[in-house]
Amino acid sequence: MGHGEPNAELVSTYENQIRQCFDYYEALLAKQTYLAGNVSLIEETHPGSPQLTPLWLQAYTIIDIFNLPWFAFLEKLDLWHEIEARPHLLAWWKVVSERPAWKAVIRTVP
């Protein structure tokens, strides 16, 4: 990326680490919509009131937000094929990258 010849051994090491991370994400996303998965929201109960049932939902969280810029950078690294090879990861990307806030951010990037 403009700083001389890459160290092939380091590149290989980091590419393998990225693949391991993506494999982990793929396994998670095979069971849930977002990276943090199921988030439990339990309303407080008041003395004497019946226990309320927890509400389980799929939630977009800071974990998904943290990953967005890194995924956007993968094309520049010629690694987008690693995402395309993982159908659940690709589906996640298509969902989160369509969010209005992300679209607003990405418009500001040259």
C-alpha positions as CSV (number, residue, x, y, z in Angstrom):
1,M,0.0,0.0,0.0
2,G,2.7,2.4,-1.0
3,H,5.4,1.6,1.6
4,G,7.7,-0.7,-0.3
5,E,7.5,-4.5,-0.8
6,P,5.3,-6.3,1.7
7,N,6.8,-8.9,4.0
8,A,5.2,-12.1,2.6
9,E,5.4,-14.0,5.8
10,L,3.6,-11.3,7.8
11,V,1.0,-10.9,5.1
12,S,0.3,-14.6,5.2
13,T,0.1,-14.6,9.0
14,Y,-2.4,-11.7,9.1
15,E,-4.5,-13.2,6.3
16,N,-4.7,-16.4,8.2
17,Q,-5.8,-14.5,11.3
18,I,-8.5,-12.7,9.3
19,R,-9.7,-16.0,7.9
20,Q,-10.0,-17.4,11.4
21,C,-11.9,-14.4,12.6
22,F,-14.2,-14.6,9.6
23,D,-14.8,-18.3,10.2
24,Y,-15.7,-17.5,13.8
25,Y,-18.1,-14.7,12.7
26,E,-19.6,-17.1,10.1
27,A,-20.4,-19.7,12.7
28,L,-22.0,-17.0,14.9
29,L,-24.0,-15.6,12.1
30,A,-25.3,-19.0,11.1
31,K,-27.3,-18.9,14.4
32,Q,-28.1,-15.2,14.8
33,T,-28.6,-12.0,12.7
34,Y,-26.0,-9.8,14.4
35,L,-22.6,-10.4,15.9
36,A,-23.6,-9.9,19.5
37,G,-26.6,-12.1,18.9
38,N,-29.5,-12.4,21.3
39,V,-29.7,-9.6,23.9
40,S,-32.1,-10.0,26.8
41,L,-34.1,-7.1,27.9
42,I,-35.7,-7.7,31.3
43,E,-38.0,-5.1,32.7
44,E,-37.7,-4.4,36.4
45,T,-40.5,-5.8,38.5
46,H,-42.1,-4.1,41.4
47,P,-42.7,-5.9,44.7
48,G,-45.9,-7.8,44.5
49,S,-46.1,-7.7,40.7
50,P,-45.8,-10.9,38.6
51,Q,-42.4,-11.6,37.1
52,L,-42.3,-10.4,33.5
53,T,-41.1,-12.7,30.8
54,P,-37.7,-11.6,29.2
55,L,-38.0,-10.3,25.7
56,W,-35.5,-11.9,23.4
57,L,-34.5,-10.1,20.2
58,Q,-31.8,-9.9,17.6
59,A,-30.0,-6.6,18.2
60,Y,-27.6,-4.4,16.2
61,T,-25.0,-3.4,18.7
62,I,-21.7,-1.5,19.1
63,I,-19.9,-4.8,18.1
64,D,-21.5,-4.6,14.6
65,I,-20.7,-0.9,14.4
66,F,-17.1,-1.5,15.3
67,N,-16.6,-3.9,12.5
68,L,-18.1,-1.8,9.7
69,P,-15.1,0.3,8.8
70,W,-12.8,-2.8,8.8
71,F,-15.1,-4.6,6.4
72,A,-15.3,-1.6,4.1
73,F,-11.5,-1.6,4.0
74,L,-11.2,-5.2,2.8
75,E,-11.8,-4.3,-0.8
76,K,-8.7,-2.1,-0.8
77,L,-6.7,-5.1,0.6
78,D,-8.1,-7.4,-2.2
79,L,-9.7,-9.6,0.5
80,W,-13.4,-9.2,-0.4
81,H,-13.5,-12.7,-1.7
82,E,-13.1,-13.9,1.9
83,I,-16.4,-12.3,2.8
84,E,-18.1,-13.6,-0.4
85,A,-17.0,-17.1,0.6
86,R,-19.0,-17.0,3.8
87,P,-22.8,-16.6,3.1
88,H,-23.8,-15.7,6.6
89,L,-21.1,-13.1,6.9
90,L,-22.0,-11.6,3.5
91,A,-25.7,-11.5,4.5
92,W,-24.7,-9.7,7.7
93,W,-22.7,-7.2,5.7
94,K,-25.6,-6.5,3.3
95,V,-27.9,-5.8,6.2
96,V,-25.6,-3.6,8.3
97,S,-24.1,-1.7,5.3
98,E,-27.6,-0.6,4.3
99,R,-28.3,1.2,7.6
100,P,-28.8,5.0,7.0
101,A,-26.1,6.0,9.5
102,W,-23.5,3.9,7.8
103,K,-24.4,5.2,4.4
104,A,-24.0,8.8,5.8
105,V,-20.5,7.9,7.1
106,I,-19.3,6.2,4.0
107,R,-20.3,9.2,1.8
108,T,-17.7,11.2,3.7
109,V,-14.9,8.8,2.9
110,P,-12.9,9.6,-0.3
